[in-house]
Amino acid sequence: MPDPFQPADDDARQLAHSLLTGATQAALAVIRPGTALPSVSRIALATAPDGAPLSLVSSLAPHTAALQTTPDCALLLGDPGGKGDPLIHPRLTLHARATLIDRDHADHAPLRAHYLAQRPKSQLYIDFPDFRLVHFAITDGLLNAGFGKAYLLNRSDIIPGSPGPQTVPKDGA
């Protein structure tokens, strides 16, 4: 069977980056704790100062418990559009490792401010005791830019200037 992925080019990189920076929401795929079963939730999305996805999650949500148990996850970005076949619209799957950021962590205040600058309506609940910021360190991604246009991307293809492993706070502490 032939490899379905084309080599990443500048157009693919630009599209992937614009899908990430323009996303206000994502589908988050996690593994349910105590099982090998996947689960998907919709979450609000912003980008962190390092360009990685950033969200705000409640400890009451099952996906938060799943991320605490198994931080490896996936995010699906891209809207199917209002007309036509939804599969012709570009979409980006990001494989990532989630880090929940504790309120007493040094990165919390600047990440909180950065998140609120992009999602100001979150001011209503960002300080509720059950909410925490979550930073998603991208490992790689799959871009489907339309029918027959699939690309396997590394982190630097998605976030320009991000060579090598991304540094994030360990265990939110």
C-alpha positions in Angstrom: 0.0 0.0 0.0 1.5 3.4 -0.9 2.3 6.0 1.7 -0.7 8.4 1.8 1.4 11.3 3.2 3.0 13.9 1.0 6.2 15.6 2.2 5.5 18.8 4.2 5.8 21.9 2.1 5.4 25.6 2.9 1.7 25.6 2.1 1.0 22.7 4.4 3.0 24.3 7.2 1.2 27.6 6.8 -2.2 25.9 6.8 -1.4 23.8 9.9 -0.2 26.9 11.7 -3.3 28.9 10.7 -5.6 26.1 11.8 -3.9 26.1 15.2 -3.8 29.8 15.7 -7.3 30.4 14.5 -8.9 27.6 16.5 -11.3 28.6 19.3 -12.3 25.0 20.1 -11.0 21.5 19.6 -12.1 17.9 19.9 -10.0 16.3 22.7 -9.4 12.6 22.5 -8.3 10.8 25.7 -8.2 7.3 27.1 -10.7 6.7 29.9 -9.1 5.9 33.2 -9.0 2.2 34.1 -9.9 1.2 30.5 -8.4 1.1 27.0 -11.4 2.9 25.7 -11.1 6.3 24.0 -13.4 9.2 24.7 -13.8 12.6 22.9 -14.9 16.0 24.3 -15.1 19.4 22.9 -12.9 22.0 24.7 -12.2 25.7 24.3 -8.8 26.4 22.9 -6.2 29.2 22.8 -2.5 29.2 22.2 0.2 29.6 24.8 3.1 32.1 24.5 5.2 29.2 23.0 2.5 28.6 20.3 1.3 25.4 21.8 -2.4 24.7 22.4 -3.7 25.9 25.8 -7.1 25.2 27.4 -9.0 25.5 30.6 -10.6 22.4 32.0 -12.7 21.5 35.0 -11.8 18.8 37.4 -15.5 17.8 37.2 -15.1 16.8 33.6 -14.1 13.2 32.8 -11.5 14.3 30.3 -9.6 16.0 33.1 -9.3 12.8 35.1 -8.3 11.0 31.9 -5.5 13.6 31.3 -4.3 13.2 34.9 -4.1 9.4 34.4 -2.8 9.4 30.8 -1.5 12.8 29.6 -0.9 11.5 26.0 -3.9 12.7 23.9 -5.0 14.1 20.6 -6.7 17.3 19.5 -8.7 17.7 16.3 -8.9 21.2 14.9 -10.8 22.6 11.9 -14.5 23.3 11.2 -16.4 21.3 8.6 -17.8 24.4 7.0 -21.4 25.2 6.2 -21.8 23.6 2.8 -20.7 20.6 0.9 -18.9 17.5 1.9 -17.3 18.0 5.4 -14.3 15.9 4.3 -13.2 18.6 1.8 -12.5 21.1 4.5 -9.0 21.2 6.1 -8.4 19.6 9.5 -5.4 19.1 11.8 -4.9 16.3 14.3 -2.3 17.1 16.9 -0.7 14.4 19.0 0.3 15.9 22.3 1.2 15.5 26.0 -1.0 17.4 28.4 0.3 19.2 31.5 -2.2 20.5 34.0 -0.9 23.7 35.5 -1.4 24.2 39.3 -2.4 27.6 40.5 0.8 27.9 42.6 3.1 27.1 39.7 5.2 30.0 38.5 3.7 29.7 34.9 0.1 29.9 36.1 -0.3 33.7 36.3 1.3 34.5 32.9 -0.6 31.6 31.2 -3.8 32.8 32.9 -3.3 36.3 31.5 -2.4 35.0 28.1 -5.5 32.7 28.0 -7.8 35.5 29.1 -6.5 37.9 26.4 -7.7 35.3 23.9 -10.8 34.1 25.7 -12.0 37.0 27.8 -15.4 35.4 28.5 -13.6 32.8 30.5 -13.1 35.5 33.2 -16.5 34.3 34.5 -15.2 31.0 35.6 -11.4 30.8 35.2 -10.9 31.3 39.0 -13.5 28.7 40.1 -11.7 26.2 42.3 -12.3 23.2 39.9 -10.7 24.9 36.8 -7.1 24.5 35.7 -5.2 25.5 32.7 -3.8 22.7 30.5 -0.8 23.1 28.2 -0.5 20.6 25.3 3.0 19.9 24.1 2.7 18.9 20.5 4.7 15.8 19.4 3.5 15.7 15.8 0.4 16.2 13.7 -1.6 14.9 10.7 -2.9 17.5 8.3 -5.7 16.7 5.9 -5.8 19.7 3.6 -8.6 18.3 1.4 -9.2 15.2 -0.6 -5.9 13.5 -1.5 -3.8 16.1 0.5 -2.5 14.4 3.6 0.7 15.4 5.4 2.6 14.0 8.4 4.0 17.0 10.3 6.5 17.5 13.1 6.1 20.1 15.8 8.3 22.6 14.0 6.1 22.3 10.9 3.1 23.4 13.0 4.8 25.9 15.3 7.6 27.7 13.5 10.7 28.1 15.5 10.0 25.2 17.8 13.0 22.9 17.3 13.5 19.9 19.5 11.4 18.8 22.4 9.2 21.4 23.9 9.8 22.4 27.5 6.7 22.5 29.7 6.2 22.4 33.5 6.4 18.8 34.8 3.3 17.5 36.5 1.9 21.0 36.8 4.2 21.7 39.8 
